[in-house]
Amino acid sequence: MSLTNDRAVDSEMPTAPAPRLRRIGGWRGIALMAAVFVVLLSVVRTITGAEALTSAGTVGAALAAAVPIGMAGLGGLWSERSGVVNIGLEGMMILGTFGAGWIGWQYGPWAGIATAVLFGAVGGLVHAIATVTFGVDQIVSGVAINILGLGVTRFLASILLEGTPGGGRTQSPPIQPVGSLSLPGFSSLESLENKHWLLVSDLAGIVRGITTDLSYVTIIALLLVLLTFLVLWRTAFGLRLRSCGEDPYTAESLGVNVYFYKYVAVVVSGALAGFGGAFLSIVAANIYREGQTAGRGYIGLAAMIFGNWRPGGLMAGAALFGYTDALQLRSADAVHALLLIIAVALLAGALSQAYRRRIGSAVVLGAIGAGLLFWFLRTDTLPGQVTFVAPYVTTLLVLAVASQRLRMPKADGQIYRRGQGR
C-alpha cells in the first residue's frame, strides 16, 4: 500500500478524544478549596500583618456567625429538594427567636430551643398548607410568611413581654447561657499561634478557634448538617423526597406519596430555621430582640444556592459569610487585607473562565479583580461603611462566580397536583 493510501486510511480512523481535566467535586472538592483558601489567607496575613485573618478569636466568631445562616440554608435545602421554594425562612427564624426568648428566660435555654423549633415548624406548616395543598404561588406565600412572622412576634411581645424584668415590647429578659466545651489539649496551640509563622501559626489559630469554647448548640448544628446528608442521600426516605423535587409525577407513578414528602420537608425546613433563630437569641445574644435575624434567612438561601443545593457546599457558603462578618466586627485592617484575597480569587476565576473560553465572564471577573487590587494598593484603610457591607458584597461576588455551575432541582417551584401528570 502506498504512503498516500496509508494516510487516507489513517484519516478515516476515529481519533481518540482530547483528554479532559478531571473535575473534583463533593467533599473532596470542598476540602481542596478550603486548603487553598487557608494557604491564601496565610500568605496575605504574612504580607499585610493583619493577624486577625487567622486568629482563633476570628475563627470562633466566624463559626458562631455561620451557624444561624447555615441552619436557615439547611432548612431551604430540605424544602427545595422536595420541590418547594421557601422564601419564608426569614419569618420562620423570627418566630424562632421570639419562641426562644419568651420561653427561654422562664424555663431555661433548652426549653427555649425546643419552643423555637416548634414555632419555626408551625411557620413551615403554614407555608406547606398554602403551597402544597392550595397551590398558592410559593414566592408569594414565602413573602407572606416573612410579614406574618414579623407582625405576630411584635404583637405577642407587646402582650407577653411587656412589664417583664428587663424585658419589654422589643426584647425579652436575659436568658441563661446554654454552656460550652473545649476539646482537651488544643488550648496549648496558643503559643504556636503567637509565633506568627507562615501557615503553621495560621493552622494553629484555626484549629484552636474551632475546638475551644464551642457552644453545645453549635455542636448540635454541625450534627444536623451530617444528619441531613445521611438522611437525604443515604436512605430510601431521602431518595423519595428528592425525587419529588426532580419529577413528582414520575415519583407518583412509582407509588410515592408526594404530598406527604413535601409536607415533611417544608415542616422540617421551618424547624431548622427556628433552630437558627434560637441560636441568635440564646447563644449569640442571651436575649431576644426585635429585628435580631437581620436578613440571615435570605443569606441562608444564598448560601444554599452557592452550595448547589448540597449540605457540604451550603456550609462552605455559610462559613464564608460568617468569616467576613466576623472580620468586619473584629478588625478593619483585616477587612482591608480581605480586598487582596478577593482580588486574587477573582483574577484566578478570570483565568479559569478564559481557559474554558468564556471570554465575557473572564473579562468581567478580571476587571473587578484588577479594580479591587488597585484599591488595595492605593489605600491603607477602608471607610466604615465599606467595612460594614463587606460581608454582603463578598457574598454577592461569590454567588456571581458560583452561578456558572449550579443545577437546581428540576421541579423546584412547580405546583404539583396529584393525578395531573404529563
Sequence and secondary structure as in RCSB ss.txt:
>XXXX:A:sequence
MSLTNDRAVDSEMPTAPAPRLRRIGGWRGIALMAAVFVVLLSVVRTITGAEALTSAGTVGAALAAAVPIGMAGLG
GLWSERSGVVNIGLEGMMILGTFGAGWIGWQYGPWAGIATAVLFGAVGGLVHAIATVTFGVDQIVSGVAINILGL
GVTRFLASILLEGTPGGGRTQSPPIQPVGSLSLPGFSSLESLENKHWLLVSDLAGIVRGITTDLSYVTIIALLLV
LLTFLVLWRTAFGLRLRSCGEDPYTAESLGVNVYFYKYVAVVVSGALAGFGGAFLSIVAANIYREGQTAGRGYIG
LAAMIFGNWRPGGLMAGAALFGYTDALQLRSADAVHALLLIIAVALLAGALSQAYRRRIGSAVVLGAIGAGLLFW
FLRTDTLPGQVTFVAPYVTTLLVLAVASQRLRMPKADGQIYRRGQGR
>XXXX:A:secstr
  HHHHHHHHHHS            HHHHHHHHHHHHHHHHHHHHHHH  GGGS HHHHHHHHHHHHHHHHHHHH
HHHHHHTT   TTHHHHHHHHHHHHHHHHHHH HHHHHHHHHHHHHHHHHHHHIIIIIS   HHHHHHHHHHHHH
HHHHHHHHHHTTTSTT  SSB        EE  TT GGGHHHHTT  TTHHHHHHHHHHTTSSEEHHHHHHHHHH
HHHHHHHHHSHHHHHHHHHHH HHHHHHTT  HHHHHHHHHHHHHHHHHHHHHIIIIIISSS BTTTTTTHHHHH
HHHHHHTTTSHHHHHHHHHHHHHHHHHHHH HHHHHHHHHHHHHHHHHHHHHHHHTT HHHHHHHHHHHHHHHHH
HHH SS  HHHHHHHHHHHHHHHHHHHGGG    TTTT    TT   
